[in-house]
Amino acid sequence: MTRIAVIGGGVMGEALIVGFQRRMTPQPIVVVAEKREDRAADLAGRLGVLLATPVDACAGADVVILVVKPQDVRGVVDEIAPSIDDQTLVISIAAGITTASIEAVVPQAHVVRAMPNTPARIESGVTGISPGASCPDEALTRARVLLGSVGAVVDVPEHLQDAVTAVSGSGPAYLFYLAEAMLEGARSVGLPDDVARTSVVQTLLGAARLLEVSHEAPSVLRANVTSPGGTTAAAVAVLDGHEVLTSVREAIEAARDRSRELSAG
């Protein structure tokens, strides 16, 4: 039976654990290292995971998943290195942390860098994965299967992981930001809160689904809704006046640049 050590029991750690328990047969043994005692107890009570220190969690683990803040990764890897067995699969989901920096400390491991996003909580995420220099194909395949428990998986060269972080890792926040603005706008034109929320959420869901199943580009789908001189045209003119498309592109570039800064330390 697969033994998985999850180092960090926050929102993403929990999402991964739930995905593993739902999708993997037989269910793996999951050992969690979480420094917040109340959070650790909550996970153990609700999900039935085992609790341990990082060092003990990694001892004998087939897979180690690092779900800690980027600034904490190096310290954690130094701590657990003596407990990592040969050919253990180590998956890091920390933005900006390279596989080379982890391999330098645990050269005996097979290291994969991954960037999931928060819709993993409902098994609707997308994760970009990149193998380290010494990671064989079978280890990458194993990582792909594991992370496929919480959504789609895409393979990318590691030099593009900062871009993945900016687009899909941070991407849910962009949509939530838009939802905030749409809700505020709905209220400003008089819609009650319950009607506003339903209207906004279902519109976003429907539009995303249409984009998923359609073979048309987003620009074409947008044009299909935008009759010349109509209501949508008036709205889009305001967005264009504020250069929203440019702002979103610049936001993604800023997120990518920050990921690069984290990589540089």
C-alpha positions in Angstrom: 0.0 0.0 0.0 1.3 3.4 -0.9 2.5 5.6 1.9 2.2 9.4 1.3 3.7 12.0 3.5 2.0 15.4 3.1 4.2 18.1 4.6 1.7 21.0 5.3 -1.9 20.5 6.1 -3.4 23.7 4.7 -6.1 24.1 2.1 -4.2 22.6 -0.7 -2.8 19.8 1.4 -6.3 18.9 2.4 -7.5 19.0 -1.2 -4.8 16.6 -2.3 -5.5 14.2 0.6 -9.2 14.1 -0.2 -8.4 13.5 -3.9 -6.1 10.7 -3.0 -8.7 9.1 -0.7 -11.4 9.3 -3.3 -9.6 8.3 -6.4 -6.8 5.9 -5.4 -7.5 2.2 -5.0 -6.5 0.9 -2.6 -6.6 4.0 -0.5 -3.1 5.1 0.5 -1.8 5.6 4.0 -1.5 9.3 4.4 0.7 10.8 7.1 0.5 14.6 7.6 3.0 16.9 9.2 1.2 20.1 10.2 2.7 22.5 12.8 -0.7 23.9 13.9 -2.0 21.4 16.4 -5.6 22.3 16.1 -5.5 22.0 12.3 -3.7 18.7 12.5 -6.3 17.3 14.9 -9.1 18.5 12.7 -7.6 16.7 9.7 -7.0 13.5 11.7 -10.6 13.6 13.0 -12.3 14.3 9.6 -10.0 12.4 7.2 -8.5 9.7 9.3 -4.9 10.6 8.4 -2.0 9.9 10.7 0.0 12.7 12.2 3.8 12.9 12.7 6.7 15.3 12.6 8.1 16.0 9.1 11.0 13.7 9.7 8.9 10.8 11.0 6.2 11.4 8.3 8.9 11.0 5.5 10.5 7.9 7.0 9.4 5.0 4.8 7.2 7.1 2.6 6.9 6.2 -1.1 5.8 9.8 -1.9 6.5 13.0 -0.2 4.5 16.1 -1.1 5.8 19.5 0.0 2.8 21.8 0.6 4.6 24.6 2.4 5.3 28.2 1.6 8.1 28.8 -0.8 10.2 30.6 1.8 9.9 27.5 4.0 10.8 24.8 1.5 14.6 24.9 1.9 14.4 24.6 5.6 11.9 21.7 5.4 14.0 19.9 2.8 17.1 20.2 4.9 15.2 18.8 7.9 13.7 15.8 6.1 16.6 14.9 3.9 17.9 12.1 6.1 14.5 10.4 6.1 14.1 10.4 2.3 14.7 6.9 0.9 16.3 6.2 -2.4 13.9 6.7 -5.4 11.3 8.4 -3.2 9.0 10.6 -5.3 9.2 14.1 -3.9 6.6 16.5 -5.3 6.9 20.2 -4.5 4.0 22.6 -5.2 5.9 25.7 -3.9 5.9 28.6 -6.4 9.3 29.5 -7.7 11.2 26.6 -6.1 13.2 24.7 -8.7 13.7 21.0 -8.8 17.5 21.6 -8.9 17.5 23.3 -5.6 15.7 20.3 -4.0 17.7 17.7 -5.8 20.9 19.3 -4.5 19.7 18.4 -1.0 18.0 15.0 -1.7 19.9 13.6 -4.7 18.5 10.2 -3.9 15.0 11.3 -4.6 12.9 11.6 -7.8 11.8 15.3 -7.8 8.8 16.7 -9.6 7.7 20.4 -9.5 4.0 21.0 -9.6 1.6 23.9 -9.6 -2.0 23.0 -8.8 -4.8 25.5 -8.2 -7.5 25.8 -5.6 -10.4 24.3 -7.7 -8.5 21.1 -6.7 -10.7 21.3 -3.6 -13.6 20.1 -5.8 -11.5 17.9 -8.1 -11.7 20.6 -10.9 -8.2 21.9 -10.7 -5.4 22.0 -13.2 -1.8 21.1 -12.3 1.3 21.9 -14.3 4.1 19.3 -13.7 7.8 19.3 -14.5 10.3 16.6 -13.8 13.7 17.2 -12.2 16.9 16.2 -14.1 17.1 12.8 -12.4 13.4 12.0 -12.5 12.7 8.9 -14.6 9.5 8.6 -16.8 7.9 6.1 -14.4 8.2 8.6 -11.5 6.7 11.4 -13.6 3.9 9.1 -14.6 3.2 8.3 -10.9 3.1 12.0 -10.1 0.7 12.6 -13.0 -1.6 9.9 -11.7 -1.5 11.2 -8.1 -2.2 14.8 -9.1 -4.8 13.7 -11.6 -6.9 12.9 -8.5 -7.8 16.6 -8.2 -8.2 17.6 -11.8 -6.4 17.9 -15.1 -2.7 17.6 -15.4 -0.5 19.3 -18.0 3.2 18.6 -18.7 5.4 21.7 -19.1 9.1 22.4 -19.3 10.3 23.7 -15.9 11.3 27.0 -17.4 7.6 27.6 -18.0 6.5 26.8 -14.5 6.6 30.5 -13.5 4.1 31.1 -16.4 1.9 28.3 -15.2 1.9 29.8 -11.7 0.8 33.1 -13.1 -1.9 31.7 -15.4 -3.5 28.8 -13.6 -2.0 28.9 -10.1 -3.1 32.5 -9.5 -5.8 32.3 -12.1 -8.8 31.5 -9.8 -8.1 34.8 -8.0 -8.7 36.7 -11.3 -12.1 35.1 -11.8 -13.0 35.7 -8.1 -12.0 39.3 -8.6 -14.2 39.6 -11.6 -17.1 37.9 -9.6 -16.6 40.5 -6.9 -16.9 43.3 -9.4 -19.9 41.8 -11.1 -21.7 41.3 -7.7 -20.9 44.9 -6.8 -22.3 46.0 -10.2 -25.4 43.9 -9.8 -26.2 45.5 -6.5 -25.5 48.9 -7.8 -28.3 48.4 -10.4 -30.7 47.2 -7.8 -30.6 43.4 -7.8 -31.2 41.8 -4.3 -28.1 39.9 -2.9 -29.6 36.4 -3.6 -30.6 37.2 -7.1 -27.2 38.9 -7.7 -25.2 35.9 -6.5 -27.2 33.4 -8.5 -27.0 35.5 -11.6 -23.3 36.1 -11.4 -22.3 32.5 -10.4 -24.4 30.8 -13.0 -23.3 33.2 -15.7 -19.7 32.5 -14.9 -20.3 28.8 -14.8 -22.2 28.8 -18.0 -19.7 30.9 -19.9 -16.8 28.8 -18.7 -18.7 25.6 -19.8 -19.4 27.2 -23.2 -15.8 28.1 -23.6 -14.8 24.5 -22.7 -17.1 22.8 -25.2 -16.9 25.3 -28.0 -14.3 25.2 -30.7 -14.5 29.0 -31.1 -12.0 31.4 -29.7 -13.0 33.6 -26.7 -12.9 36.6 -28.9 -15.5 35.0 -31.2 -17.7 34.0 -28.3 -17.6 37.5 -27.0 -18.4 38.9 -30.4 -21.4 36.6 -30.6 -22.9 38.3 -27.5 -21.9 41.8 -28.6 -24.5 43.3 -31.0 -23.4 46.7 -32.5 -24.9 49.5 -30.5 -26.4 47.1 -27.9 -26.1 46.7 -24.2 -23.0 44.4 -24.2 -21.3 46.8 -26.6 -21.8 49.6 -24.1 -20.4 47.5 -21.3 -17.4 46.3 -23.3 -16.6 49.9 -24.4 -16.2 50.8 -20.7 -13.9 47.8 -20.1 -11.8 48.8 -23.2 -11.7 52.4 -22.0 -10.0 51.1 -18.8 -7.7 48.8 -20.8 -8.9 45.7 -19.0 -7.3 43.3 -21.5 -3.9 45.1 -21.0 -4.3 45.1 -17.3 -5.0 41.3 -17.1 -2.0 40.6 -19.3 0.2 42.8 -17.1 -1.2 41.1 -14.0 -0.2 37.7 -15.3 3.3 39.0 -16.2 3.7 40.5 -12.7 2.7 37.1 -11.2 5.3 35.4 -13.4 8.0 37.8 -12.4 7.2 37.4 -8.7 7.5 33.6 -9.2 10.9 34.2 -10.8 12.0 36.3 -7.8 11.0 33.6 -5.4 13.1 31.1 -7.4 16.1 33.4 -7.2 15.7 33.6 -3.4 
